[in-house]
């Protein structure tokens, strides 16, 4: 009988048994949520530029000229800290509309003769910008269009430090959980004890920016255009950050 008694004592004193006993203690379990609003401090821009010419070099030269003017103009308006990048560059052939007649299914390859003779080339690229001059982002789109861009737009507004907003939201969510627990304890006629456990429910709050951007390096910008860019005032909505926690409080004895 002695070995069995020792074994039973070991089970009772084991951490697992102690945890089970702890779990059976009276407690209050609540969830807390909170949302904080933060004024965006980053604006992202996107635009497209094209250059046309009878030869690939002519189209590329036209494209490069426009792009340099746009970069110089945006840098002058938004500041040297603005990060500009470009990509998705293409140079394609152009043919007359007759080449796309009923006999050309699924854009099949065509010989460059007759109606399908190459008439010229179009070079194009996509440009992206990231700036802290949020209030000037609307003006920048108009300036980019004036300097040769097409379909210039403000793509999005972001936070430079989303983690700070998330921390504030999480702190507020914890306070909300405690307030809920205190309300339940008061209604039940008991006293709220210490915090037993806390679980962060925000598993997917990290924001990842895809695509590396770097400041464009060009020759010194030319003198600014004679006319000032048309000012387009913008007032972006605050960015809302939400947090949710699960908390367990002991009931004080």
N, C-alpha and C positions, 0 to 999 in steps of 0.2 A: 504493500500500500504506500510505502514511503516514496518510491519513484513517481507514482501517479500524483501524489500531493504536490511534489516539487514541480511537476509539469503544469499542474493547474495554476500554481502560484506564478510560474513564468508567463503563462498566457495572460493572466490578469494584469501583470505588471508590464507587459510588452507595449511598445508605442502604438501598435495597431489597436490594441484593446483600449488604451488610453484615449486614442482618437475617437473610437466609437462612443466611449463614455462622454467625451466632449461634444460630439455631434448630437447627443441626446439632451444636452443642456438646453433650456428654454432660450430661444433667440428670435429675432425679427429679421426677415429677409426682404429687402426692397431693391428696386432699381431706380436710378437717378438719371435724368437727361437734362441737357442744357444746350443752348445755341447762342453763340456770340457773333456779332456782326463786326466786320473789319473793313475799313476803307481800302480798296485795292491800291497798291503802290507800284504795280508793273502793268504796262500795256504792251501787247504784241501786235505787230502789223504784218500784213502780207500783201504782196503786189506781184504783177507779172509784167514783163517787158518784152517787146518784140522788135526785131530789126528786119527789114526787107531789102532785097537786092537781086540783081541779075546773076550774081555769082555768090558762092558761099562766103568769100572774103568780104564782099560788099554787105551782105546781110549781117555778118559777124561784127563788122566795123560799126554799122548803124546801131546794133544792140549794145556794144561796148560804150559807145558815146552816150547813149541814153542812160545806161546804168551808172556811169561815172557822175553824170549830172544829178541823178536821183540820190546817190549816196552822199554827194557833197551837199545837196540841198537839205536832206534829212539830218545829216550831222550838224549842219549850221543851225537848224531850227531846234532840234531836240537836245543838242549838246554832244560833246566828244565822248561821254560815257555810254552813249547809245550803242548797242551791239547790233551790227548788221551782218547778214550772211546771205548767200545765194546758192542755188543748186537747181537741179532738174533742167539742165541746159540741153537744148536740142536744136539741130539745124536740119530742116526738112525741105524736100523739093516741092515745087508747085507745078500743076498742069492745068490745062483748060478744063472747063466744065464738061465739054464733050467727051473727055476721057473717062468720065464716070457714067457712061451710058449703060443701057440694059445688058450689054454683053460682059460687063465687068462685075462678076459676082464675088462677094466676100473680099473685095479689095485685092484681087489677084495681082501678082507682079505684072508690070507692063513694060514693053519696050519703049524707049524714049524716041518715038517717031510718030509722024502724023499728028492726030489729035492729042496724043500723049507725050508730045515733045515737052521737055522741061522748060517752063517759062520763067522760073526764078527760084529764090530760096527764102525761107523764113527762119530766122534764128529767134529763140525765145528762152527765157529763164524765169525762175521764181525767186523773188527776194523776200527776206524775212527781217523783221526788226524787233528789238526788245528794248524798251526804254522806261525810265522812271519818271519821265515828263508826261505823266498820265493826262493832264489837262490839255496838252498840245497834240495828243494822238489824232484827234479829228482833223486838226489843221494840217497835220503831216500827210494824211491821206489825200487831201486836196492838192497839196504841193507836189506829191509824187505823181499824181495824174497830170498836173501842169507840165512836169518835166519829162513826160513820155511814158509813164506807167499806165497800165490798164487794169481795171478791176482791183484798184487799191482799196484796202479795207482795214478796219481795226478788228483783229481776229479774236482777241480775248483780253480779259483783265485778270490779273493774278495777284498773289501775295508773295513778296520776296521771302518771307519767313512764315510759311504755313504752320510750322511746328509751334511757334509762339501762340498762334491763335488756337491750336489744338490743346495746348497746355491750359490756356485760360478756360476753354470749354470744359475740359476734364475737371478742373478745379471747381467750376460751377456745378457740374454734374454730381460731384461728390457732396457738395453742400446741399444740393437738391435731395440726394438720397438720405442724408442725415435728417433733413427737415421732414421728409416723409416718415422715416422711422420714429422720430419724436412724436409726430401726430398719431401714429398707430399706438405707440406706448401710452400716450396720454389718454387716448380713447379706451384702452384696455385697462387703465388704472394701474399701470406698472411703471417702473423707472427704467429708462434706457441706460444700458451699460456701455462697455467699451466696444470698439470695432473689432470684430473677429476675423473678417476676411473682406477683401476688395478685389473685384475682377473688372478689368478694362475690356469693354465690349467693342472697342474701336479697332478692329483688326485691319481695316483697309483704309486708314486715314492718310497714309503717306501719299504725297503727290510727286509723280515722276515727270520730268520734262524730257521729252524725246527730241533727239536731233541736237547735235552740238552746234553752238553758234560762236562765232568769234568776230572780233572787231575787224572790219574791212580795212585793208591798208591800200591807200591810193595816193596819188600825187596830191599836193596841196590843192584844196578846193578852189574853183574859179571865183571871181567876185560874185556876190549875191545878185539875183535877178533884180531888175529895176523896180518891179512892183512887189510889195509885200504879199505873202501868201494870204489867201482868204481865211479868216479865223472861223473855225467851227467849234463852238463851245460844247463840251461834253461833261456829263456828270454821272459817272458809272455808279451802279448800285453797289452797296456794301456786299462783301462776300461773307456768306453765312457758314460757320463751322459748327458741327454738332458733335457732341460726345455723349456716351452712354456707359454707365457703370452698374455693376451688381454688387451690393453690399450686404453684409450680415453683421448685426449688432447683438450683443448679449443683453439679456434682461437682468438688470442688477437685482441682487437679493437683499 
